[in-house]
Amino acid sequence: MITTNNRISAFIVLCFCTTILFGCGQDELKPVELFPEDECANCKMTVSNPSFASEIISANREVFKFDDLACLETFRKKRTEIQIAAIFVKDYESKQWLPYERSVLILTGIETPMGSGKIAVRSNERAKILAAEHPVKNISETIGKGCCTDSECE
């Protein structure tokens, strides 16, 4: 006969086993910090300014770092075979890593490493303020700017 104490013991064992089973899954992906020798996976320049850095972590945990959001975008277009597990971008102001899907990307008049003017920020409010403070002076100046020309991206 099953007693109340046996039921409670069985429940505790079940909870413990479930916690262990689900706790042993894959670790949450975290951004890989930048080092002075890191090179942009697209343009091969040194990733020297963390305000504009970004990275892709592939499904097999290979890390691709970028010096400008335009390089990240170009790389994604050229290397469609890479299975992306996560993308992280640096917040322009705090230089803290943000998950790509929780960031706001804006086009500004700020001079970025490859001249794209694209930056990432943590909120819509900050995006509005920075876009107003650093407007794009001439939209035609930004067309075609970035890591490559159209012929190189094909």
N, C-alpha and C positions, 0 to 999 in steps of 0.2 A: 504494500500500500504506500502511495506517495503522500508524504506529509507536507505541511506548509514549510517546514525548515528545508526539506529536500527541494521544493520548488524554488525557494529563495536562493539556495545554493546553486541550483542549476541555472537560474536566471543570471546570477553574478558571474558564473563561469562563461555563459553565453556572451554576456556583455564584454568580458575581458577578451575572449577569443575574437569577437567582432572588432574590437578596438585594435588589437594586434594585426588582424588581417587587413583592415583598411588603412591602418597606420603605416603599413609596409609598402604602400604604393609608390609611384614615382614622386620624387621631390618636386616641389613647386619651382618652376624655372625662375632664376634670378639673373639680373644683368651682370655681365662680366666687366669689372672695372677697367678703365683705360690705363695704359702705360705709355711713357714717353716714346717708346719705339714702335707703338702701334701704327699700322699703315692702313689707309682706306682700301677696302676690298675692291673698290671700283676704280678710282683714279690713281691709287698707289701713293698719294701724298701722305705725310705724317698727320695723324689725327691730333692736332696741336691745340685746338680750342674746344674745351668740353661744352661750351654753351651750344654748340651746333652738332655735337656727336650723336650717333645713333648706332644700333646694332641689330643684327638678325641672329637668332639662335635656331639652327636647323633641328629637325627631328632626331638626327644622329648626334646632336650637341656640338656641332661645328659652329664657331662664332665668326661672324663677318662684321667688321667695324667700319664706320663711315665718318667722314669729316664734314659732310654737308647733307642735308635731307635730299637734295637733288641727286646725290650719289646713291643714296638708299633707293630712291625711286628708279633710277636708271638700272641699277643692279637687279632689282626685282623684275624689271621688264626683260633684261637680257638672260637672267638665270632662272627661268620658270620651272626648271626641273627640281630646284631645291624645295624640299618640304619644310615649310616654316613652322616652327614650334612656338616662337615668340619673337616679338619686335619690341625693342625699347628705344626711347628717345630721351635726350637730356632736356629738362626744362631750361629754357633760355636764361631765366633769372636766377634760379636757385642752383642750377647745374646738378640737380638730383635726377636720377633715372625715373622715367614714367613709362608704364605700359603704353604702347602705341595706341591701343584702342581707348585709353582713358586720357589721351592728350588732345590738344587742339592745335592744329597746324595752320599757320597763317603766312601770307606773303607780305613782306615788309620792305622798307627801304634800308634795312640794316645790311651792312656788308658782311656776307658769310664767306667761308673759305673758297667756294666755287662761284660766288656771285649770284646765287639763286635768290637770296633774300628770304628764304623759307626758314621759319623757326617753329619750335614746339613750346607750348605753355600748358600750364595745369588746368586753366579754366577759361570759359568764354569771356568772363569779366576781364581777365588779364589780356586776353587776345584783343578785345575791343580797345583797351587802353594803349597797348603797344602798337596796334595798327594806326591809331590816331597820332601817337607820338612819333612814329617812324613810317609815314606813308610812303608808298611806292611813288617815286618822283615821276617816272615815265614808264608806263606798262610795257612799251616796246623795248625798253632797256633790258627787261627780264626775260623776254621771249627768246628762247634758244640758249639762255644762259644755264649753266649747270655743268655736269661732268663730261658731257660729250655733245657732239653735233648729232643731228638726226641720222646721218649716214653711219656714224659710229655705233649708234644704239640698235641698228637693225641686225 
